[in-house]
Structures are given as structure tokens and as C-alpha cells.
Amino acid sequence: MEIGSTSSCSKEHQKIYQEWFSYADSDGDGRITGPDAIKFFSLSKLSRAELKQVWALADSKRQGFLGFGEFVTSMQLVALAQAGNELSQDAIKNSGGVQIQPASPASSQWFSSKSQKKIPLTAVTSVVDGLKRLYIEKLKPLEVTYHFNDFVSPLLTNSDFDAKPMVMLLGQYSTGKTTFIKHLLRSSYPGAHIGPEPTTDRFVVVMSGTDERTVPGNTIAVQADMPYSGLTSFGTAFLSKFECSQMPHPLLEHITFVDTPGVLSGEKQRTQRSYDFTGVTSWFAAKCDLILLLFDPHKLDISDEFKRVISSLRGHDDKIRVVLNKADQIDTQQLMRVYGALMWSMGKVLNTPEVMRVYIGSFNDKPVNESAVGPLGKELFEREQDDLLADLKDIPKKACDRRINEFVKRARAAKIHAYIVSHLKKEMPAMMGKAKAQQRLIDNLEGEFAKIQREHHLPPGDFPNVDHFRDVLSGYSIDKFEKLKPKMIQAIDDMLGYDIPELLKNFRNPYE
């Protein structure tokens, strides 16, 4: 997933890289920011344009700083540029890892061993650190004041900002979700079960770990360094159907996968699950960077439960990709009909005029059944598979942009939530008839939303789902809500209008 790595250099060279890194890292916080980079890399005598390219390739995740791994990549790119080679993503791979020469004794006085310091909250050394600070100082107070965590989404923690990008797989049973993950990892993960019957009966988070093991849901939900504490709101019934599967794997160092139970259809979906399945998928959808909806050519019907699940993904349309898996089980003519039927079904459920991107293939370890699809079909499958893998490879690089996107989306939702709650409070009588007034407001919630929209000139698409909001609101006493605090709203407007653009400006490529 990454160009260059610390594993590509010998222990001797790694020690030299570490010394250079300590020298370049003026704050001793384990990160090289723009000013440090300008000062240090100017010693290479490369042109500004070349250094701009070095930074862009090394900081491919656009974090706004270089950690030790990225620093090694940048040093190797500098060495390539000094040797007159063209810089590109494959440059180091093709060169077999260019090594820098050991420093001369004359320069040894430059090095000073600095202990790793914990970065204080007030220090902003990356885009993510900046978002953390803005959240704690400006957005969190608004969320707490107006109970945003009960209505929309739990409060964020440090682990939510630092978590690896996630990919969630959804689909009916036996559409190949677990096999798809196994295909990408090229090995099975602990606790994986594959079969024609509904085998995955729980939500499984597949992530990087030092050894192969499974961790129960109740344990993982209370770990402060994991971004799953919000799942405790779904209760023990859900946590007993949730587990974490850890294993050492290079792909899992960059991406975490979420395997889900098969969506039920027919008579089975009437047997209620012991937890809010749609609520859980909606919670994960907000955290995920990509959502893959898997279909089987023989299971194109979209059941009521699957329809509810897809509807719960509203607002995350940019993350959804559709995969028509096991497509080599039918011939080309049937595939054409199945593809058309799938597009028709999805169009009715998503209720959008745009056409979804559908990847066609057979994502397992078996060779494509060429006797069914023919040579043209095989070539199509390979190209579709390459497209999907390219989409997955882009996830770590786009993770920082995605975090900013989700943060801005959350801030806008919190602001509208504050307007709604304070408006409902304002509509309550001062003394008598509070119970009747509350019931009237709850019954006419759609009309109240329209009033708020007109009063504050807000886009209707940013408002929450009326039915869900009504359900949560019925458990509250509206009279106890807070009045509108213009200073808090102004702080959010300033954050969106000035603080975030300034943050992005400070952590862009320092050579631009």
C-alpha cells in the first residue's frame, strides 16, 4: 500500500535514518512538519520543484507531517533525485531501495538523541491534531449542550480521530463477504467461517494485531485506544454478537475490515434480531470510509431488512460501491440480464436518478470459470477487479480528506440539531399545558422542521430523519432543553469558515 518502508533498509542504515530523523525533528515529537522539512531538506541542494514532489510522494496520506516511515521514503526519494532519476510512486520499488550513505564524523555533532514526548493537546502538528483541538474547544461543547450524542451520534474520542480507515461489507447471507476479505488478505482470519448457510452470525472487525486472536465485543468496546466505545449504546445483546479479529498482516496496517451478518430475507426476517441491526450498520457507516454492498446473481431480491439497511446509509452515498460477486456462475447473456435487474432494483431502493458504480467479478481464490463467461468475460472480470482494488488502495491516501469531510458534515449536523432543539424549547409554554404542547410539537415535527428551515435559511437535505428524531424526542422533556446560544453557533460558523481552511493551508505541501 505504501511506497518505501523501514523494512526495505538494513539495520545499519535504519540507525542512520533514525539519527537524521532525530536531527530534523526539532520538537522531538516524532513528526517532521513543514518548517522542519524546509530547513532539513534544503541541505540536499535539490530544487524546490523536486522537493515538492518528494513531499507529495512521502506524505501520500496528506497528514501534513512525516513520521519515521515517511521520512525514510523521503530520504530514499532524495537519493534517487540526486542520482538524476525520475521520481514516481514506483521509483523506490524499481530501484530496490536506494540507501543513503552513512554520515561523516564531521556531521555527527548535528545529532542529538531526543526522547519521544507525548504531544500536548494545545500543540497542532498535523491536520488530525488540529481537528481534535477544534472538536474539543468548539464542537463538543455544542454537542453536549443540545444532547447531540443521544439523537445523532456518540461523542468523539481521540481513538475516533486516530483510527485506521474502515471498509464495511454488507449483503445477504452467502454473497461472499467473508470470502472477499479472505481473498484480499490471501489468508483466513481468526474466527472466520465460510459456507452456503448463514455462517457469520456477528459483526466482526478484522484489524491488525501482533498475534492471531479474537477479542469479545464487551472487551473491545471498553478499550480507550479502540474507536468502538459508542457501540455500548446498543446494549449487551449486541455486544455478545460483536467481536474483533486480530492478526499481523501488511494490508491490515492500513485498512480495517468490518464483516457483517447476512441480511435476512423472506420469513426469516420476521424473526426479530435481539438488537437494532439497522442502527448498528448506520453507526458503522458513519465511521467507515467505504461501504461495499455485495450481491449474488441468484440473490437479487432486496428484502425489507436489506431495504431498511440501505435506507440507513442515507448521507453516505459517496462511500457506497456495489459488487456483483460470483458472476462467473452464469454465462454472458444471463449476466447482462442480471446486471440490468440489479440496476433496476437498486434504483428503486436508493431513489436517486444517478447510476451506482457496480463492480462485476468473482472475488475468491478460485480461477474464473472461463467455460461460462468466455475469454471476453474473463478479461472484463480482471479489469473490474483491478478497478475495485485500485479503489481500496486509494483509501489510506484519502483518509485525511475523508476525516475532514466527516468532521465538517458532523459540525453542520450539530448546528442544525442545536437550532431544532432550541426552537422546540422556545415553542413550549412558560407555565401550564406543557404535556399537551410537547405532544403537539412531536406530532407536528415535520412542520416544525420546515419553520426552522425557513427561519434560518438552512438546506432541507441537512435535516435529520423525522421518524428517528421523533422516536428519541419522545423520551425527553422538551422543557428541560437549552435555549439557543448564539455564541456557540457563531463558534461553529467561525470554525467552518476560518479555522478549518486555515488548518488545511498550514499543513499543505510546504514547497507549494
KEKOL-792654 format. One record per residue: x, y, z of N, C-alpha, C in turn. Coordinates in pm, whole numbers, plus 50000, padded with zeros to 5 digits. Atoms other than C-alpha are relative to their C-alpha. Layout:
<atoms>
XYZXYZXYZ/...
</atoms>
This chain:
<atoms>
500824987950000500005000050000500865012750000/499184988249987502855023850074501274998749916/498725000550069505925033149874501095001350104/498884999249906509125026750061499554996450139/500345003049861509185013950418501294997550076/498825002149918511545009450708500544985849981/499565013850019511654972250626500944998549881/499195001150121513414979850296501465004050026/498614996249975516584991750470500594991450111/499315008449903519174972750672500015006850137/499964994349864519584977451049501005011350008/498944989849998522784997350990499485013149941/500544988150064521045021250751498855005950080/501134995349921517975022950973500495008650117/499424992349889520175035451258500385014049952/499624986950056521475063351031498755008449972/501254992850024517945072250921499445005550131/500524995949869516965073951290500745012350052/499204988549956519825098051363499615012649922/500424988850084518865120251070498625004850042/501384996849960515235118751181500015008150130/499914992949872516155129651535500535014249980/499444986750028518175158551392498945009149936/500994992050073515385170051159498795003650087/501194998149916512665166651426500325009850114/499584989649905513245199651607499204999850131/500835000249879510335194851854500154987150079/499855012849931511215158951941498684992950023/501315006349981507565148451897499754988449905/500155011450091508225121251641499355003449868/500624995750125506885141951350500825011349939/499314989150069508575163651088498955008049925/501014991550062506335192650995500645008549890/499544991850113506625217650706501265008150028/498804991849973509115242350867501254991450021/498865009249978511365213250983500504994749866/499655005950129511265198150633500755010049913/499354989650083512165230950458501445002050044/498664997849944515135235650691500924988249971/499155012050011516385199550672500284996249855/499825005050137515785190150306500705010149908/499234990350080517385222450181501474996049992/498615004950001520695205150269500264990949880/499835009550112520035181249977500395007149870/499704991850119520555210049724499104996849881/500955002750109517545197549523499165012649977/500844988450031515275222849350498694999250079/501264999449927512025234049514498954990849936/500965008650071510005215749245500234985350035/499685014049967511835183049322499604996950144/500355002149860511355187349697498484999750019/501475000149995507665194749640499494986049964/500395013550044507395161249459500364989650106/499575009249894509365143249733498975000150113/500964998949890506965156349999498654993849960/501305005250045503855147849793499994984849999/499925014750005505035111749745500154994150140/499765005349866506215107150105498765001650089/501204997449921503135123250266498764996849916/501085003850091500735103850042498645000350070/501284999849927498095103150319499565014350033/500304985849978498165141450336499745003050147/500134997649857498665141550712500565013650039/499394987149970500715173550694501284998750080/498725002249931503775157550859500594986849951/499345012750033506305129350809500324992750130/499565008849891506545100951061501314993449956/498715006150034509655078951064499944992349868/500145007750125508375055950785499995008849878/500084990650112507515085250559501335007349979/498704993350008510855101450643501004991349923/499115009350071512735070350523499695000549850/500424999150141510695071650199500545012849937/499564987150055511545108650152501515000249979/498535000450014515285102450210500414991649880/499705008550114515265074449954499665007149868/500384992250118513455097049706501015011149972/498964989750014516015124649771501244994049934/498835006850057518805099749696499804997049852/500315002950140517075089649371500095012749915/499974987350074516625126049265501425005149982/498604995650008520285133849343500774991849896/499355008750099521265104349121499465002649859/500534996250132519245120148836498854991549954/501135008550038516365095148844498695007750007/501334993749997512755104548777499254995050123/500715003749879510565104749088498574995849967/501375004750018507355084349093499694990250112/500415009249893505375060849319500774986849995/499305012850013507215030649179501525001550001/498564997550013510665047049184500834991650096/499215007349899511905031249509499884985049979/500235014350022510314997549436500894994649889/499235004350116512024995249098501515000750023/498564998549976515385006549235500504990350105/499595009549896515334980149507500335007050130/499754992749875515525006949779501365006350002/498724992849998518285032749741500345003450144/499614997249862520235036950064500885012550004/499124988349985521855069050187501324995450060/498695003549945525505068350277500075004050147/499854996349860526485068450646500585014050014/499554986249979527045103250785501485000550034/498574998449969530615115650807500175004350144/499784996249859532155120951156499805014950024/500114985449984532135158551092498555004250029/501394996149980528345158651089499374993550123/500585007149887527915136551397499595009550113/500374990549895527755167351619498595005649979/501354995050026524455176251450498954991850075/501025009149945522715146351604499865001650151/500235000149855521125147951944498864990450027/501055009949973519145119152090498915006650084/501124993849929515705131652192498984989250034/501005009849961513195111652387498655003849938/501324997350058509715107952237499125006750105/500884993049907507395133152402498554997849958/501425000750033503655129952425499565013949955/500384987050055502105157452214498885005950086/501074993949921500105181452433498825003749912/501234997250074496535188852333500065013149925/499964986750061497335225252256500905000449877/499095000150115500055215652004499284994749877/500605004650125498885212551645501134996949904/498895003950088501375192651439499514992849876/500545006450120499035177351182498535004049984/501414997050025495585180951028499124993250105/500815007749904494205153751259500095006350139/499854993249870495655170951570499175012750005/500784987750008494035203351455498524997450013/501425003749989490645186251412499644996050142/500235003849859490965171251762499795012450086/500074987949918491565205451912498735007949971/501224992850036488725221851719498774993050056/501135007649947486395193951828499815002850150/500094998349854487225197452198499655014550038/500204985949963487245235552201498685005949950/501154993350061484295243751972498784991049975/501155008350039482165214551854499424991950115/500475008649890481975192052163499095007650098/500904992749909480515219452393498575001449945/501314998850064477655224452143499264986650004/500615013450001477045186652116499484996350138/500395003449862476925182552496498795008350042/501094990949959474625212852548498664995649944/501285003350066471985200552300499784985049980/500205014750000472265162452357500154993749861/499775005250135473595156152004500354985150003/499555014049990475125123052123498834990350015/501165008949985471665108852210499164999449873/500864999450119469925119751890500694995449873/499335002450129472555116051619501194990350011/498775008149997475995102151706500715002050133/499284998549873478025094852023501145010249990/498884990649998480675119952130501264993249950/498765005750055484045115051958501104999550107/498835001149912487195103752139501265000949913/498734999650074490885105752043500144988249905/499855012250082490715069951911499185000949871/500794998250122488005080551661500795007649894/499194992150093490425105551506501214992049950/498775007150034493425081951510499764986449934/500305013450052491625050451387500384998649853/499695002950141492665033851061498715000649919/501205000050086490295037050763499304986550005/500775012449992487485011150766499204997549872/500835004350114485734991550491498974990250053/501065008949952482344975750571499384992649883/500645008250103480824947150372498594996450045/501405002949970477034943250361499414991549888/500675008150102474854918050181499244988750065/500725011449947472554888250220500984988650027/499085010949967474004855750352500464992849874/499405007750109476274835850122500215008049871/499644992050119477034865049886501525001549990/498545000350010480744860849964500735011150074/499374989049925481504888150223501294995450068/498825005349929483884867350437501054995349899/499075004750105485424851550123500715011749934/499424987950060486004886449981501175005150085/498934995649909488044896450290501164990149994/498975010550007489904863250278500805001249869/499364998450131490644869549907501005011750003/499104988449992492164903849982501204997350089/498915002949905494224891050278500854988349953/499375012450048495174859250088500194989950113/500005009849889494554840450413498735002150080/501194998849917491714833550653500335008050125/499754992749875491304854950963499414992150117/500495007849885490714841251318498505001650019/501454999749976487064831851374499175000549874/500754999350127486134832451002499344986549971/500715012150041483504807150891499395002649863/500524998450135482554801850527499174987849964/500865011150041479654780950397498785005349928/501204995550074476444781750189498885004850093/501024995749904474324786350505500455013150067/499584987749931474314818750717501054996750107/498925003949909477714813550884500455011450091/499574988749917478764848451002498775005150075/501194996249923476294854751286500265012450085/499644988449918478034885551428500775010349919/499154989750061479744918151339501444997150042/498605003149971483474910851311500885011149942/499034989950044486104938451295501334992949981/498735006750030489214924451122501085010749994/499014989449990492224945351223501394994550027/498605003949979495994944751263500264997250147/499615003449861497484928451576501324992750000/498675006549992500744913551699499904984949982/500185014450019499324878151702498554997149962/501345003750044496274859251576499124996750119/500935002749889493364860751821498675007049975/501294993150005489714870151865499735006150137/500294993049875488594895252128498495002250007/501464998349990484964895352258499595014849995/500504986450018482804926052190499995008550125/500044992349875482344936152555501385005350038/498624995949968486144937752595500455011249908/499504990250098486824957252276499285013550015/500784987649989484054982952346500465009050115/499564991749886485674994452673501475004049989/498584996350016489244998152538500095014249946/499914985750034490135035152525500705002649868/499254997850125492505030852228499284994449878/500805005250112489765015052013498805009249976/501104990550028487075035951835498624993750007/501285007249998484215012651935499205002150129/500704997849873483105026652273498545004149977/501374995750030479985041652107499034988449983/500865011650021478675006352043499354995150129/500595004149871477905002152416498545004550008/501394995049997474685021952349499014989849942/500885010350057473314991252162499784988350097/500265009649893473494970652482500764986849987/499305012849991474814936552583499534990349893/500545009050104472524918752333500815001549872/499174998250120474564934452051501444996150027/498585002449973477994932652219500344985150004/499755014550002477594894852254500044994849856/499955003750142477214894351873501045008649926/498954991550057480284915951815501354994750046/498665004149959483954905751810501055006349911/498864994450075487354917551697500964988749968/499055010350043489654895051497501315006949964/498704993550021493334905051512501004990249939/498945008150059496204892151301501045009249936/498984991850067499544905351168499864998749849/500135000350146499114914950800500315013849946/499644986750052500594943150587498805008449956/501174992450044497174952850441499235005750119/500754995749881495584954950789500725011350074/499314988549941498254980350889499445013149945/500544988050065496445004650657498475000550000/501475000550010492794992850647499454989950102/500735009349913490364976650895498734996049927/501215004850067487544954850757498914997050104/501145003249913484064951050909499154989849925/500825010750058482404917650826498684999850076/501324999149936478654917150894499194987349981/500885011750020475974890350942499195001849872/500804999150122474004882150628498655006450028/501324993749986470914903950582498954989549970/501005010650013467824882250622498975003449893/501054998150100465094876950363498874990150027/501135009249986461684860250342499494999150143/500595002249868460154845150657501005002750113/498974998749895463484846750846500085014250056/499844986349953463464884850862498925004150100/501064997149903460264883851068500424995650140/499445003849870462204866651346500945011250040/499244987949964463444898151514501374996450060/498685001449936467154900751598499895005950141/500054995349861467904907451964500585014050017/499434986549994469504941151877499575007749875/500394991350111468974970551641501024998749885/499075002950109470674956851328500215012249910/499914988250087469874987551116500765011250067/499294989649924471105010951391501504997650004/498565003549994474424992351417500665002749865/499414997750133475014993151038500125015049973/499964985450017474185030451041501175006050078/498884995349916476735035851324501334997449929/498765003450071479465017551131500145008049871/499964992450127478515035550806500595013950021/499484986649971479295069050970501514999750023/498575001149969482745056351075500824995049880/499275006650109483635037650754500395009549889/499544992250115485505051150452499434994449871/500575006350119483965026450206498994989550045/501035010049969480785005050212499774991849874/500195008950114480614975049980498704992250017/501245007850000477144961049903500194988349906/499755011950081477614925249781498704993249959/501165007250052475074907449560500484987349932/499775012950066474904872049425499054999749880/500915000450116473464866349071498694992650028/501215007849968470984841849229499235006050118/500694993749886470014865649515499905015049976/500114985850035468994898649357498845006950071/501154993849932465824903749560500505008050120/499624991649887466164932249809498894999050104/501015002549896464324921450125499685012850077/500394988349920462584945150367501155004350091/498904996649909465514942950610501145006549922/498924994450081468054949750333499625014249954/500474986850041465924979150217500195010150114/499834991349883465954993550571501485003350022/498554998249983469734988550591500535010049898/499534990850105470345006150257499495014150026/500564986849968468005034550363500775006650114/499254994549886470035038450685501365005649957/498724994950050473095046050468499845013949939/500274986750055471455079050362501005010150056/498994990249957474025106950372501414994949979/498675005950024476895082850297500094994149859/500075005350137476115077349927501364999849931/498684999350065479655087649826500904988450039/499165011349954481055057750019499554986649942/500585013050040478805030849865500544995349864/499645006750126480095006749599499224986849996/500765012450014478054977549465500874989649931/499195010950057479754944249393499074988449962/500745011850045478054917349181501004988450001/499025010649977480014887649315499524986749938/500295013450053480144851349188499405000749859/500594997850132479344864548839500444989649897/499575010350095481234835848673499164987350011/500895011649989478454811848779498915000149893/501004999050107476314824048487500705004049870/499364996650127477014828948116499785014849966/499984985850034477424862547939498605005749979/501364995250027473804865447823499225001750130/500684999249871472454858048173500565011650083/499354989349924474994882348323499435013749959/500574987550052473634910148100498625002650062/501354998749942470094903448227500075002650150/499864998449854471194900448590500475014150034/499484986349977473134933448569498875010249986/501134990950021470044951048430498994999350115/500955001949890467804936048701500535006350129/499384994349878470274946748974499905015249998/500074985450012470404982648846498585005050023/501414996449982466594983748838499624999550148/500305001749857466324970549196500655011150083/499274989949923468974994649329499405013849978/500614987050031467345024249152498755002450082/501234998749922464055017349334500305002350148/499684999049857465705013849677500695013150032/499234987949972468185042749657499235012649963/500854988850039465595065149490500815012049950/499204989150059468225085349300500064998049849/499945001350146468445092948926501364995349952/498655003850043472205085848921500164984850001/499725014450007473555051448831501164996850095/498955004249907475575033949105501134993149923/498875007350059479045020549022499924985550046/500105014349967478754982549006501254992849947/498835008150038481884960649006499544985649978/500405013750033481404926948838501234991050013/498855009049988483634897548929499694987850083/500115011849914484264866249123501175000950099/498934996749905486204876249432500244988550097/499565011349916487594843449562501324994849945/498675005050039490774822849530499954990349882/500105009350113489424800449252500175007449869/499904993450131490244807948887498615002449942/501294996650061487434824348687499524988549911/500595010850079485084798748528499855004749854/499964994750137486054807048167499024992849909/500945007450085483794780048023498615006450003/501304993249990480774800448146500055013849937/499984985850042481884836148074500795002549873/499214998250122484294830747782501215009150024/498794991849982487634849047725499705014950021/500344985849982485944883347697499525002550143/500494998849862484184877748030501134999650100/498855001149908487424867448196500785013150003/499264987350009489164899148072499235011150072/500844990149933486214920248194500124998650152/499905002549856486374904048541501325005250056/498664995849953490114910648569500095015250006/499964985350001489684947348473499145005950112/500894995449893486774951848715500674997950137/499325003049874488804935248992501125010150024/498924990149987491744958548923499455013750040/500634987249967489384988648940499625000650148/500425000449860488004977649277501215000250094/498785000149916491474970549419500655013750001/499444986450006492625004949299499205009350092/500874992249910489615019849484500384997650146/499625003549863490665001349801501385005550035/498644995049975494325011649764500025015150024/500074985449984493285048149747499505004150138/500644996549872491555046250087500995006350099/499084993649903494635052550310500445013949957/499564986950049495715081650086498925010650018/501104990449989492275097350106499445001050142/500545000849864491795090050478499935013750067/499964986849935492795125150591498905008949941/501054992150065490495141850335498624995450047/501275005649954487695118350443499685004650142/500214995549862488205128050810499495014450005/500424985950006487895164950725498555000749952/501355000450057484795157350516498974996050106/500925005049896483145137650801499875010050114/500004990249892484125164251056499095011849964/500824988750047482535192250850498534995949997/501375005250006479445170550793499394999550141/500455001149860479185164351170499715013850059/500174986349947479615201451252498705006149947/501244994750059476795210851011498774993450063/501115007449938474545183551159499775004750143/500114995649859475295195151517499375013950007/500544986350003474485231351426498494999549974/501445001350029471105221551274499274993850118/500605006449882470415199151574499785010450111/500134989549898471025229051807498825009349966/501134991750042468565250051603498664993150028/501255007649980465925222351621499634999750148/500255001749857466255216251996499615013350066/500294987049939466305253252089498655005549951/501294995750054463305260151861498864993150073/501045007649929461255232452028499845005550143/500034994349864462185246952370499235013449999/500634986850011461035281752256498484998949983/501435001950028457645267852145499214995050122/500675005049879456905254052494499445011450082/500584989549916454565274052724500815001750129/499224997049878456075290553034499454992950122/500585005649876453625276253287499154987549973/500995010850008450555255053204500014992849864/500235007650124449825227952945501254995249930/498725004250062453395215852890499904986349932/500125013550056452465179352829499295000349865/500754999050126449905188552560500845006849891/499164992750096452315213152396501094990849945/498955009250044455065186452386499454990149899/500605009850091452725161052223499685006349865/500314992850125451595187251968501255002149915/498744997850071455225195051876500524987049939/499515013150049456115158151843499164995549880/500895004150110453065151251622500235008249874/499844990950115453805181451401501495003149974/498544997850009457605176651388500435004349860/499654996650139457735178651008499765015049974/500334985950016456035212751016500975009050074/499034992249920458425224951289501345000649927/498755000250078461405214151076499945010449888/500164990450111460015234850786500115014450050/499904986649940459685265351016501465003750025/498584997649968463315262151134500795002649872/499304998750129464485258050775499805013949941/500304986650056462745289950664500635011150084/499524989549909463775309950971501505002249990/498524999050000467505302150948500614997649862/499535002150139467745296350567500954987949991/499185012249998469025260650608499594990649888/500365009550107469205234150332499194988350055/500865010949948466405207850376500724986550005/499275012750004468835179550287500864997450122/499155001649882470835185850607499204996150124/500825003149883467885178850839499964984950026/500015014449968467715145351025498714993349959/501205007850031465205117550962498925003150105/501074995549909461875129351112499564988950095/500505011249917460745094851236500984996450110/498985003449900464035087151410500075010850108/499924988849905464145121851569498804999650095/501235000849919460535117651689500114989150106/499875011349906461335083851850500875003950119/499084996249892464265098052051499385011250084/500564988249932462445130452135498914996150100/501095004149911459515111652293500504995950139/499435003749870461865100752575500545011850079/499474987949935462805136752666498895009550041/500884989049965461115165752838500545012449928/499534988850084461395194052581500275012450085/499864988249914461015219852858501385000950065/498685000249934464395209053002501155003549903/498964996750098466275216952677500515014350018/499384986749991468585247052647499475009349891/500344990150102467705279352468501175001549903/498934998050098469705289352160501085009250055/498864992049955473185302252243500765004949877/499414995050125474275324651952501524999349997/498525000549996477925324852070500514986249956/499615013750038478125286952031499834997749850/500255001350145476585288451682501065007849922/498984991750065478995316451589501354993050000/498735007449990481935294951709500084989249892/500035010350105480845267151469500165006549862/499884992950129480445291951180501445004649977/498594995650011483945305951251500904988149971/499205012250020485345270651267499924995449854/500185004550138483845261450928500525010249900/499614989450094484615294950766501465003950003/498634995149987488085302550901500994989550052/499045008949934489665276351132500414988149914/499665011950080489425245750906500765003849873/499194995850116490565264050586501425004050039/498674995949954493475278850787500854987850036/499315012449963494365244350922500534992949876/499595006650124494455229650571501125007749930/498974991550061496545258950449501354997850068/498765001849924499115253550728500664986549976/499435013550014499525216450657499984994649858/499875004650138499565215450281501494998049970/498605002450040502775207350089500825012650025/499254987949964505385231550236500765006349884/499244994850115507065235549895499095006249894/500914993950098503925248249719500065015150011/
</atoms>
